[in-house]
Amino acid sequence: MTTTYEPNMILKHGDYKVIGTRPVRHDGADKVTGRAKYGADFHANDILHAKFVRSPHAHARILSIDTSEAEAMDGVYAVVTGADLPEVADQVVALGEGAANLRYLRNNVLADDKALYKGHAIAAVAASSPHVAEEAADKIVVEYEVLDPVLTAPEGMADGAPILDESLRTSEMGETAEGQSNVAEHFRQVKGDVEAGFAESDLVIEREFDTSTVHQGYIEPHVATGLWNTDDKITIWCSTQGSFSVRDEMVGVLSKPASQIKVVPMEIGGGFGGKIPAYLEPTVAVLSKKSGRPVKAVMTRQEVFEATGPTPGSHMTVKIGVKNDGTILAAHADLQFEAGAFPGSPVGAAAMCVFASYDIPNQQIDGFDVVVNKPKTQAYRAPGSTNVAFATETVLNEIAEKLGMDPIDLRLKNVAVKGTTRADGVTFPRIGAKEVLEAMRDHPHYSEPLDSPTKGRGVGIGYWFNVGFKSAVNISVNPDGTINLTEGSTDIGGTRASVAMQAAEVLGIRAEDVNPTVVDTDSIGHTDVTGGSRVTYATGWAAYEAAQDVKRQMIARAALIWDVDADSLELADGVFRSKTDEELNMTFAELAEQLNDTGGPIMGRGALDAGGLGVGGGSFAGNIVDVEVDPDTGKVDILRFTAVQDAGKAIHPSYVEGQMQGGSTQGIGWALNEEYFMRDDGMMMNSTLLDYRMPTSLDLPMIDTVIVEVPSEQQPFGVRGVGEANIVPPPAAIAHAIYNASGVRMMRLPMNPAAVTEEKMANGS
């Protein structure tokens, strides 16, 4: 079949009435008019304002904290330190996307005996105004013993490195090693015989790669308001990707039962994985308890950079062996990831993704989780996968050149398909990696000539496994034929619409006839985080089940009205009708109008656990990128960018395109500019949006999108998560384009002008 490609096109699967259309988003009017309430918009009577004392050192022992002068100030109502939080033992709890040790969570909220990164919270003040609170915070005296910092994973793994946590012992292949260490874990995944595979290979290439620490760059800073009421119940209003995750963290850190904690998610101004942890919430709650008043804290931009979780820097070695015909026989990856101040980098996810796009018979993957004196790392859109794709795809592009093969043909020869097994033992169901590569190969962008020797074209693909987890949805039917849908998934990228549309499709009504609302933890069943590309997949599935429940009940109600057997009726295109008597039919709205007179209101319920990691096979994405490299300065300009991704089924194509373009833009920033620029003493030197260089519209061409639809075998409408795989391939594809434009093969991120020029000089080119 020949496909004529146009910008922002869809290679379609399936025909539906609502799914695949582009209705106006349900929250659009409130957001464009400024009526939507974000965390900083929340206000309560007698509210106090909190400010934090944060460590000026990256690694220091806390010798003493004197709060007396701050407590004596007029307008100061409460001061807290780590001593005001209950002691918690080592206990690992699930947080919906990953797990966390409660002791580490508590220590990250307010430091205990050590400051482990510059910006680590030491104390907090609640006062009548932010200005009084800030002045009081300046009066708190902290005495430190400054220690040498560790800033990268290789530094942390080196013999004689300063130790961050004297109690930390390495989990070595599942066994606890003796002796202090900064390596929290070393794991190994093996498939086949990797040494035999390399021995049989005609060509083996091994390269080392380094990536810098990068922040998610959400516009809205972290904010939380807490009220510890006189009935001993706590209410939190905050900007979060997961209200139930915040509640579970509060339960652990404050040693309170879940029934006494309610979390109200406000609208969220971006998160990308960085707004899952609780940074402010336990502290404002304790300040509220001490003061007897609600307390609000809003981070500054500097605090966001220095005291919240970026994605990790990494040091990686990737080795791949192939036959002369391009068949990959063996691959080995050594992945050293920064965890930040506490264990828990995404190196496990990276290992799941590093070779996942390919069917490789012999593999070995070694992962190292290393603590360093930086903020505890957190998820950032396919955490870990962008790092490893940069390494694997760069090696594959070099192999293709040495073999004289087209780089997409090399990938197609080895692409993972249904039945391919990864090194961690997971066997793929139906996936779309092959279809993504075919769409890239056949796209006119790939074959269009370049008109200058300083221009180059690059390709790369990437994978994200997606998660399912738990979701709940309730639906009530209104007399006018509309429905109210309540859910617990924070809406970051238009998921109110994507969830509502799946319910509407089942019921045969318009998307506009669904009123979706994101509610608090007291008002819906447990719902895991908005992360892992799970909401449209899993919460949409819960909405499908809730709508099916409504459908069953309404068919029963129609059967009662007509005095027929419910099995003789069906719902088709929004009309309840008899399968045998064409005179028996009512629209959804006509039946809804009669509900209160025929048995009362109808409530539909959908609650499910949609599975763990890799449900539905995950999503694959690919990029074709054209760049121009200035031979004198090393500056890289993106000339053309095409993003291809398997969405399974694009529920709302505009939002899928937006996710693809947004993720690609973040990948471009990661590739070319973004990094935590650190001094040797652990000070971040670019903790403002003026100095931390994210792409703007002036740095980018229009990002063309091609949506491929290879439906998931699990989800009712074939949905795959689309929020993450799109950030994975850009650095690798851009590195390939830079090489083809300049002859410089980049092995580190970011590939800014200084790095490109330095590499060019080192190669003598």
Helices and strands as residue ranges (DSSP letters): E 9-11, H 28-33, G 39-41, E 48-54, E 60-66, H 68-71, E 76-81, G 82-84, E 92-94, E 99-101, H 102-109, E 114-115, E 121-127, H 130-138, E 141-146, H 153-157, E 171-172, E 175-176, E 183-191, H 194-200, E 203-211, E 223-228, E 234-238, H 243-254, G 258-260, E 261-265, H 281-291, E 295-298, H 301-307, E 314-322, E 328-340, H 347-353, E 362-371, H 385-403, H 407-414, H 433-442, H 444-447, E 455-464, E 470-477, E 483-487, H 495-507, G 511-513, E 514-518, I 535-539, H 540-562, G 566-568, E 569-572, E 575-578, E 585-587, H 588-592, G 595-597, E 603-609, G 615-617, E 619-629, E 636-646, H 653-672, G 697-699, E 703-708, G 725-727, H 730-742, H 753-762
